[in-house]
């Protein structure tokens, strides 16, 4: 039997369930989207409403291949809300909006398949 390490498959090393619980991943609704021409790579500045407990947070996302600013308004997305803010050029990104690559490596946003209340935590 051949045993390969996790990294040979492109998979990260195993973590404990307690480590996973430290990552606060929530659903929110995009309430504002605007071009981010100052970014090194094409991006869109987002304001995402995560409901009462978290509120509205800002994010920069390199999603210009599949999304327009107009089409993003009202869309629910999934984001990590407990990373420290990160300066991206002149913009302070407060959450990490999650996506996966399509066949060409372009970002496709993660979202719930049904409408859910903003602020819901992933489990």
N, C-alpha and C positions, 0 to 999 in steps of 0.2 A: 504494500500500500504506500502511495506517494503522499507525503504531507507537505503542503505549501504554506508559507506564512501568509498572514492576512494582507500584507502590503504587496505581495506578488499578485494578488487578485485585485489590487486597487482598493481594498477595504481597510478601514482604520482598525487599529487594535481594539479588542473588546474593552468595554467600560462597564462599571457597575451600574445597576439601576439607580442607585442614589445619585450618581454623577449625572445621569439623564434628567433626573428630577430638578437639578439645579438650573437647567436651561428653561427659561420661561417663554414658551412659544404660544402666541395668541393670534386670534383672527381679528381683523379690523377692516373697515370700509374706507376706501380712498375717497377723500372729500375735496382734494385739490391736486392737480398735476400740472406741471409746467416744464418747458424745456430747460436743460442745464447746459448751455453752450460753453461755460467755463470748464467743464469736466474734460479730463484728458481723453477719455473714450466717450462716445455718445451716451447720454444718460438723461433721465427724467427725474426731477425733484417731486417727491410725493409728500402729501400730508395725509396721514391715516388715522381715523378715529377708532380707538380701541375701547370705547365706552368709559363709564364713570371712573373705574379704579385706575386705569392707565391714562386715559385722555387722548388728545390728539398729539401724534408724534411725527417727526420728519424723517424721511429716508431718501437716499439717492439710489437709483436702480438703473443698471445698464440693460434696458428693455426696449430700446427704440426699434429693433427689428420687427417685433410682433405687435407692438402696442403704440397707439397714439395717445396724446394727453387727453383728448376728448373721450376716447373709448374707455379710459381708466376710471373716470369719475363714477362712483357708485359700485365699483367692483370690490368684492371682498378678497383679501389676501391674507397670507400667513406670514408672521414675522417673529423674530427673536426680539423681545422687548427689554431684556435685562443685561445686554452688553453695554459697556460704557460708550458715551457718544464719541463719534469719530469725525474729525475734520477732513472734509473732502473739498479741496480748493477753498472757495469762500463760503462753503455750506457746511453746517454741522448736522451730520446724520445721527439720529437718535435711536433708530431700530434697524435691524437687518431684515429686509424683505427677502423671503425665500423663493427660490426657483430651481429648476433643473434644466440641463442643456437639451436642446433638440438635436436631431441628427447632424446639424451643422455647427453645433456648439453655442447657438444663441439661446438666451434665457427665456424660459417659459415659466410664468408665475405659478406658484402653488396656491390653491384656493379650495374652499369646501365645495362639495358637489351639490349641496343644498344651502339655502340661506340660513344662517345661524346668528344668534345674538353677538354683537361686537364685544370683544373682551374675553370670549370663551377661550380657556386654556386647553392646549392640546394634551391629550393623555393617551 
